[in-house]
């Protein structure tokens, strides 16, 4: 299975930019050029399952999640976006980035938004759409590689192979599927976009 995170349609991704979006809290343990080992704090994600290819997952999966954070929930609350991708006037829920997608063997993807840190499972409004679910994700160690571009699947695959080789060279072990992350809206030119492959790891024995 793979996790993928990226911005979707420009009309709804417009608020997502480097200065305005919260990213999941983490500590950098190792830095080697564009490669890092990070220790991430626990997070809450809103997620939905979508069938189809990677591009369809990014577009179709983004919409119901954006609908949730823009007010289609029991409290009619707005939730700001976070990064990496992760409004009756009411409390505003900021969105974080990245948005993540997980592909299973039958080509079903789980697309996820990370919720801002000020919200808990007890305070987050319940989605009106039954396809959208909320889930707690425990702390985890991630190996990452950063690169620019428009985020084509073949490039993510190449970067994943390079990251896996770097993980082995560093003496870490992969503990879960790769995640593909994008931090910028579609209108941002490719050379200025931030993309990442992220792989859960643990120190080798």
SVG drawing of the C-alpha trace seen along z (x, -y; Angstrom):
<svg xmlns="http://www.w3.org/2000/svg" viewBox="-26 -34 51 41">
<polyline fill="none" stroke="black" stroke-width="0.4" points="0.0,0.0 1.2,-3.6 0.3,-6.9 0.2,-9.9 -0.2,-13.5 -0.9,-16.4 -3.0,-19.4 -6.1,-19.0 -8.3,-21.3 -7.1,-24.9 -10.4,-26.3 -10.5,-24.6 -6.7,-24.4 -6.2,-28.1 -5.8,-28.7 -3.0,-26.2 0.4,-27.9 3.7,-27.6 3.0,-30.6 -0.6,-29.8 -0.7,-26.0 0.1,-24.0 2.3,-20.9 2.3,-17.9 4.7,-18.5 7.9,-16.6 11.6,-16.5 14.4,-16.0 16.7,-13.2 18.9,-12.8 19.5,-15.2 21.5,-14.3 20.8,-16.8 17.2,-16.2 16.9,-13.1 15.7,-13.2 14.6,-10.9 11.8,-12.6 10.0,-11.7 6.3,-12.7 3.9,-13.5 0.4,-11.7 -2.2,-13.2 -5.8,-12.8 -6.8,-12.3 -10.0,-12.6 -10.0,-10.0 -12.1,-8.5 -11.6,-5.5 -11.6,-6.0 -11.3,-3.5 -9.2,-4.3 -5.7,-5.4 -3.4,-7.8 -4.7,-10.9 -8.4,-10.0 -7.6,-9.4 -6.1,-12.9 -9.0,-14.6 -12.0,-12.6 -10.7,-11.9 -9.9,-15.5 -13.5,-16.8 -15.4,-15.0 -12.7,-15.8 -12.6,-19.5 -16.4,-19.4 -16.0,-18.2 -13.6,-20.8 -15.5,-23.6 -18.6,-22.9 -20.3,-19.7 -20.3,-18.4 -22.6,-18.2 -21.3,-21.5 -21.2,-23.3 -17.7,-24.2 -14.9,-25.3 -11.6,-23.6 -8.5,-25.2 -6.1,-23.2 -2.8,-21.9 0.3,-20.9 1.6,-18.8 -1.4,-17.9 -3.2,-18.8 -17.7,-27.9 -23.7,-29.6 -20.5,-31.4 -18.8,-29.0 -15.5,-27.7 -13.0,-27.5 -11.0,-24.3 -7.7,-24.8 -6.5,-22.2 -3.1,-20.7 -0.9,-19.2 -0.2,-16.8 -3.3,-15.1 -2.4,-11.4 -3.6,-8.5 -3.1,-4.8 -3.3,-2.3 -4.2,1.3 -3.7,4.2 -7.2,3.7 -6.4,0.1 -8.4,-1.4 -6.9,-4.5 -7.4,-6.0 -7.1,-9.8 -6.5,-11.6 -6.3,-15.1 -4.4,-15.8 -6.4,-17.8 -4.9,-20.8 -3.5,-20.2 -6.0,-22.3 -8.7,-19.7 -9.3,-16.3 -11.5,-13.3 -13.9,-14.7 -14.1,-18.2 -13.9,-17.5 -17.4,-17.7 -18.7,-14.5 -18.7,-14.3 -22.2,-14.4 -20.9,-12.3 -20.7,-8.7 -17.8,-8.0 -15.6,-10.4 -14.1,-8.9 -11.9,-10.3 -8.9,-8.3 -6.1,-8.7 -2.6,-8.0 0.1,-7.3 3.5,-8.8 5.9,-7.4 9.4,-7.7 9.5,-8.6 12.3,-8.6 11.7,-11.3 13.1,-12.6 12.2,-16.1 12.0,-17.1 10.3,-19.6 8.1,-19.1 4.5,-18.5 4.3,-15.1 4.1,-12.5 3.6,-9.0 6.7,-7.7 8.9,-10.4 7.4,-9.4 8.3,-5.8 11.9,-6.7 12.3,-8.8 10.8,-5.9 13.4,-3.5 16.2,-6.0 14.8,-6.6 14.6,-2.9 18.3,-2.5 19.2,-5.4 17.2,-3.9 19.1,-0.6 22.4,-2.5 21.5,-4.4 20.8,-1.2 17.1,-1.7 14.3,0.8 11.1,0.0 8.0,0.6 5.2,-0.4 4.2,-1.5 5.5,-4.6 3.6,-7.8 3.6,-10.4 3.3,-14.0 2.6,-17.3 2.6,-20.7 1.5,-23.2 -1.6,-24.1 -1.8,-23.2 -1.2,-26.7 2.3,-26.7 4.8,-26.2 6.5,-22.7 10.0,-23.9 8.7,-25.7 6.5,-22.8 7.5,-20.7 7.0,-17.0 8.1,-14.2 8.2,-10.4 7.8,-9.4 8.4,-5.9 7.8,-4.7 11.0,-3.3 12.6,-2.0 16.3,-1.7 17.8,1.5 18.9,4.2"/>
</svg>
